[in-house]
Amino acid sequence: MSSVDTSLSPRVNSIKPSRSVTVADQASALIQAGVPIIKLSTGEPDFNTPAAIAEAGIKAIREGQTRYTQNAGILELRQAICRKLKEENEISYTPDQIVVSNGAKQSIVQAVLAVCSPGDEVLIPAPFWVSYPEIARLADAAPVILSTRIEDNFLLDPKVLESKLTEKSRLLILCSPCNPTGSVYPKKLLEEIAQIVAKHPRLLVLSDEIYEHIMYAPATHTSFASLPDMWERTLTINGFSKCFAMTGWRLGYLAGPSHFVAACGKLQSQFTSSASNISQKAAVAALGLGHAGGEAVATMVKAFRERRDFLVRSFGELEGVKMLEPQGAFYLFLDFSFYYGSEVEEFGKIDDSESFCGYLLEKAQVATVPGSAFGEDKGLRISYSSSLDTLKAAFESIKKSLLLLKRPA
């Protein structure tokens, strides 16, 4: 009998698995084995989906709204998205310029596949969401990483962008508020970036705005497509997972010029077809809660801010830890490189973010995500989407584990 060819597609071999998903799965396995791990690795609000949204989903089931919908999403939802984008973001679209997908991640994948050709370059500021470079590789495009500095709040310097642009530059990815840093791009800086983008006819912008309502005053959100001459160049990504605590409902959307959106819809028709009918009905209710999600979202943001303030204050008291105060999202990106080079009895040497996170998982029993996954090895990401009591316990455990480290002389 001949042996089975177990080779895989070069495209699949070129990408890495999501590090944040891998860490979360590892932590879950330890918990199931009886190890009391505190999971600070997953970007998932610990709140229940607001009651009005959940009831809309239940009603949809009871009324038999359980069949396929139009590929791009039900008209009622696409119309609601258009109203939201007009009223909250000052950008105008028609329903045919919206595609609703099974999560914002699918929207991003389809956008990159739709506009990038083999050999194109996708420009990505670091620290970045773990999936951006791999999605670029999936499209046979080359990720070009743009370095940022903690001293600049991890915001892209327009001069760095300009220095990296070539004739192959096809897509610039911006995420504001940013995962993993919590940085928020001020309007003035976005306008400077837009002026550079306007000089390059092939260059498009993917604006990932999934955290837009998780914002801490005085920071404010600006949609890139609302800037002069940027509407026709911008693919706006958003969804319902983060702001409405709807991660398991799996629903996101893309808005943009008709020809790009139609291409994304064509891809979706062959990938998954329409998103869940039930989830779409629930999303209509979510957008009906009022401006920026109304009181339900405001309550969550208030809790996130309290948690952020606690962590910033607490980690700020530890020797050698560097960080910036997040202006949005629910992540803290901490520079622990001060402790690299440390020797730990019965563990070994800590020489990078991967080994540091491994140490915290083993000794502090706290799951975090190494900064190397985000393109910045000096740091690690902590999600503060868990309760304040959980975060207090995690901090105390991390603090104790740091005291065990023997830094090199």
Beta strands, then each sheet from edge to edge (+ up, - down):
strand 1: 38-39
strand 2: 98-101
strand 3: 121-126
strand 4: 142-147
strand 5: 169-175
strand 6: 204-208
strand 7: 234-239
strand 8: 252-255
strand 9: 331-335
strand 10: 342-344
strand 11: 348-350
strand 12: 366-367
strand 13: 369-370
strand 14: 379-383
sheet 1: 1+ 12+
sheet 2: 2+ 8- 7+ 6+ 5+ 3+ 4+
sheet 3: 9+ 14- 13+
sheet 4: 10+ 11-
end
